[in-house]
């Protein structure tokens, strides 16, 4: 295969709970992950240079080993002694540093594409085992769909597909450090944990109203007090018909779930006019395989 084009799909968290901080410094989590139809694209071409050449449509993105796409390509090419070179063009559409697993899904797409292009014959499970070396979210981004993530996010259990619905995405003009959020998370007795088990039952029942009202993200307890615009965006979505709205991951992106296209389109237009968010997208739940 001379070239391949691969979609790298974003994720949202329908539920995110942190159970404890482990002795190794990592946090034990329980998260419900969901793929959405917002994506970057990787155009990959085989070359004879013997090198990895990465370029991107955003000038501020690194194009060396500081980019997870480069790391993923290097990992497979070194393991399988691939002598050919590889030219990768990354078209970014997923907001950067936004809680949507943009970097992780790009790495997952690189692993998937190189496996196909060079006929390496790795199964999805084998790709996921390599993906965890690059980042905790990479295995999920290879798996896709609706899943429960436990441990530090690497223990994945597939769930029945989430009910299809429109999803409004809004990222304000701020960036949030995941490290900062976790360092400032206070897991004291007074903190309210999201009910992940109830959320799983609602997903199995395909009850959108119950899912939307039962969503919860414990990291909002850190991020919202520091960045009140996140709460403003959530409130704006709810005022404009969202069945539920929540911050994804460690933020600052907020997503809203809607029970109808017209409502979602009206909310999308209102969000764009509000000036609360720098990037606004209307997309949908994604459950299909590649």
C-alpha positions as a printed Julia matrix, in Angstrom:
290×3 Matrix{Float64}:
   0.0    0.0    0.0
   1.52   3.29  -1.14
  -0.73   5.69   0.78
  -3.62   5.74   3.21
  -6.01   8.32   4.67
  -7.25   7.72   8.22
  -9.83   9.54  10.35
  -8.87  10.21  13.98
 -12.09  10.62  15.98
 -12.48  12.67  19.17
 -13.96  11.4   22.43
 -16.08  12.84  25.21
 -16.55  11.54  28.75
 -20.18  10.84  29.63
 -18.99  10.17  33.17
 -15.66  10.76  34.93
 -14.95   9.75  38.51
 -11.63   9.68  40.36
 -11.54   7.08  43.14
  -8.15   7.71  44.74
  -4.59   8.82  44.21
  -2.25   5.84  43.97
   1.15   5.55  45.61
   2.84   5.89  42.19
   1.21   9.33  41.75
  -1.37   8.22  39.18
  -5.1    8.46  39.88
  -7.51   5.54  39.89
 -10.46   6.45  37.64
 -13.82   5.18  36.42
 -14.83   6.86  33.17
 -17.45   6.31  30.51
 -15.84   7.12  27.16
 -17.74   7.9   23.97
 -16.52   8.51  20.41
 -18.02  11.44  18.52
 -18.0   12.25  14.82
 -15.52  15.14  15.1
 -12.2   14.15  13.6
  -8.69  14.97  12.47
  -7.33  13.33   9.33
  -3.94  11.71   8.71
  -2.72  11.44   5.12
   0.16   8.95   5.08
   2.45   8.29   2.09
   5.24   5.74   1.85
   8.56   7.27   0.79
  12.06   5.98   0.15
  13.81   8.4    2.49
  14.06   6.1    5.51
  12.76   8.95   7.7
   9.48  10.09   9.26
   8.41  13.49   7.92
   5.45  14.96   9.81
   3.67  18.18   8.86
   0.49  19.8   10.2
  -1.99  22.51   9.24
  -1.41  24.28  12.58
   1.97  26.01  12.78
   2.27  25.74  16.58
   2.1   21.92  16.65
   5.42  20.09  17.08
   6.4   17.86  14.15
   9.11  15.89  15.94
   9.12  13.34  18.78
   7.1   15.75  20.92
   4.1   14.89  18.72
   2.3   11.64  19.58
   1.81  10.85  15.88
   5.58  10.86  15.39
   6.04   8.71  18.51
   3.48   6.18  17.26
   5.09   5.97  13.83
   8.57   5.58  15.31
   7.4    2.87  17.72
   6.06   0.58  14.96
   8.75   1.36  12.4
  11.53   0.54  14.85
   9.85  -2.61  16.17
   9.27  -4.01  12.68
  12.55  -2.7   11.18
  10.73  -0.76   8.48
  13.38   0.78   6.24
  11.01   2.83   4.06
  10.27   6.41   5.01
   6.9    7.86   5.81
   5.37  11.25   5.04
   2.46  12.14   7.35
   0.23  15.19   6.87
  -1.91  15.9    9.94
  -5.07  17.94   9.38
  -6.22  19.12  12.84
  -9.88  19.95  13.43
 -10.31  18.65  16.98
  -9.53  21.51  19.41
  -6.05  21.18  20.94
  -5.57  20.67  24.72
  -9.32  20.46  25.08
 -10.23  17.24  26.92
 -11.23  15.51  23.66
  -8.2   13.15  23.33
  -7.03  14.89  20.15
  -3.37  13.9   20.49
  -4.21  10.36  21.6
  -6.63   9.73  18.73
  -4.07  11.03  16.22
  -1.54   8.53  17.62
  -4.14   5.76  17.42
  -4.83   6.64  13.77
  -1.09   6.54  13.03
  -0.79   3.05  14.55
  -3.84   1.85  12.62
  -2.63   3.36   9.33
   0.94   2.05   9.56
  -0.34  -1.42  10.45
  -2.49  -1.38   7.29
   0.03   0.32   5.0
   2.92  -2.02   5.8
   0.81  -5.17   6.27
   2.08  -5.76   9.8
  -0.9   -7.99  10.64
  -1.38  -6.68  14.19
  -4.82  -7.21  15.73
  -6.68  -4.35  17.39
  -5.73  -5.84  20.78
  -2.05  -5.92  19.78
  -2.23  -2.3   18.6
  -3.86  -1.32  21.9
  -1.04  -3.0   23.85
   1.44  -0.82  21.98
  -0.77   2.26  22.22
  -0.65   2.35  26.02
   3.11   3.01  25.78
   2.27   6.31  24.06
  -0.59   7.46  26.29
  -3.37   6.14  28.55
  -6.15   7.22  26.14
  -4.58   5.72  23.0
  -5.96   2.16  23.52
  -9.49   3.55  23.85
  -9.03   5.66  20.7
  -8.17   2.45  18.83
 -11.15   0.64  20.37
 -13.73   3.43  19.86
 -17.44   3.36  20.64
 -18.87   3.32  24.16
 -16.59   1.96  26.88
 -15.92   1.89  30.61
 -12.32   2.84  31.42
 -10.84   1.87  34.8
  -7.42   1.73  36.44
  -5.53   4.77  35.13
  -7.76   4.62  32.06
  -6.09   1.62  30.43
  -8.55  -1.1   31.58
 -11.31  -0.99  28.99
 -14.67  -2.77  28.86
 -16.88  -2.37  25.79
 -20.44  -1.21  26.52
 -23.6   -1.42  24.41
 -23.66   1.47  21.89
 -24.77   4.83  23.25
 -28.08   6.11  21.88
 -27.47   8.26  18.78
 -28.03  11.98  19.28
 -26.65  15.39  18.21
 -23.67  16.65  20.24
 -22.74  20.34  20.55
 -19.05  21.01  21.28
 -17.82  24.37  22.59
 -14.24  25.23  23.62
 -13.63  28.59  25.29
 -10.54  30.68  24.63
  -8.55  29.13  27.47
  -6.3   26.1   27.86
  -6.35  23.91  30.94
  -3.44  21.84  32.21
  -4.5   18.27  33.05
  -1.6   18.12  35.54
  -2.92  21.26  37.29
  -6.44  19.81  37.54
  -5.35  16.5   39.05
  -2.89  18.16  41.43
  -5.67  20.39  42.78
  -8.36  17.7   43.03
  -9.43  17.26  46.66
 -10.9   13.81  47.21
 -12.38  14.63  50.62
 -15.48  13.23  52.31
 -17.65  16.13  51.17
 -17.05  15.72  47.44
 -19.96  14.33  45.4
 -18.95  11.49  43.09
 -20.87  10.83  39.86
 -22.95   7.62  39.9
 -21.14   5.67  37.19
 -23.11   2.45  37.82
 -26.4    4.28  37.29
 -25.02   5.85  34.11
 -24.04   2.39  32.8
 -27.59   1.14  33.45
 -29.07   4.15  31.63
 -26.77   3.56  28.64
 -27.85  -0.09  28.51
 -31.5    1.07  28.64
 -30.81   3.59  25.82
 -32.57   6.27  27.88
 -31.14   9.59  26.63
 -32.95  11.75  29.19
 -31.65   9.61  32.07
 -28.12   9.51  30.61
 -28.08  13.3   30.19
 -29.34  13.99  33.71
 -27.01  11.38  35.25
 -23.76  12.58  33.65
 -21.07  13.79  36.03
 -17.42  14.85  35.94
 -15.61  15.15  39.27
 -12.86  17.28  37.65
 -15.37  20.13  37.28
 -14.88  20.71  41.03
 -11.4   22.01  40.19
 -11.79  23.49  36.73
 -15.02  25.49  37.07
 -13.94  27.56  40.12
 -10.76  28.53  38.24
 -12.48  29.06  34.88
 -16.11  30.22  35.41
 -16.66  30.48  31.63
 -17.03  26.67  31.61
 -20.11  26.96  33.85
 -21.43  29.78  31.65
 -21.16  27.58  28.55
 -22.9   24.69  30.31
 -25.72  26.99  31.42
 -26.03  28.46  27.93
 -26.43  24.99  26.4
 -29.07  24.0   28.96
 -30.97  27.25  28.39
 -30.98  26.47  24.67
 -32.45  22.99  24.95
 -29.63  20.6   25.82
 -30.85  17.48  27.63
 -27.57  17.64  29.54
 -24.24  19.5   29.36
 -20.86  18.72  30.91
 -17.14  19.39  30.67
 -15.19  16.66  28.87
 -12.07  15.24  30.51
 -10.06  17.88  32.37
 -11.56  20.55  30.12
 -12.06  23.18  29.09
 -14.36  21.87  26.31
 -18.06  21.53  27.16
 -20.44  19.25  25.28
 -24.22  19.16  25.21
 -26.48  16.24  24.27
 -29.7   17.03  22.39
 -32.82  15.02  21.64
 -33.44  16.63  18.26
 -31.54  18.13  15.3
 -33.5   21.41  15.15
 -32.91  22.12  18.83
 -29.21  21.33  18.43
 -28.84  23.58  15.37
 -30.54  26.48  17.17
 -28.24  25.98  20.18
 -25.19  25.83  17.87
 -26.13  29.18  16.29
 -26.82  30.73  19.7
 -23.47  29.52  21.05
 -21.61  30.99  18.07
 -23.37  34.34  18.59
 -22.73  34.34  22.36
 -18.95  34.77  22.07
 -18.45  32.39  25.01
 -16.51  29.86  22.93
 -13.72  30.19  20.41
 -14.46  26.87  18.68
 -17.99  25.54  18.22
 -18.95  22.33  16.41
 -22.2   20.45  15.92
 -21.54  16.74  15.57
 -23.05  13.44  16.71
 -22.47  10.25  18.67
 -20.32   7.81  16.67
 -20.65   4.08  17.16
 -19.65   2.56  13.81
 -16.4    0.76  13.14
 -13.85   2.21  10.7
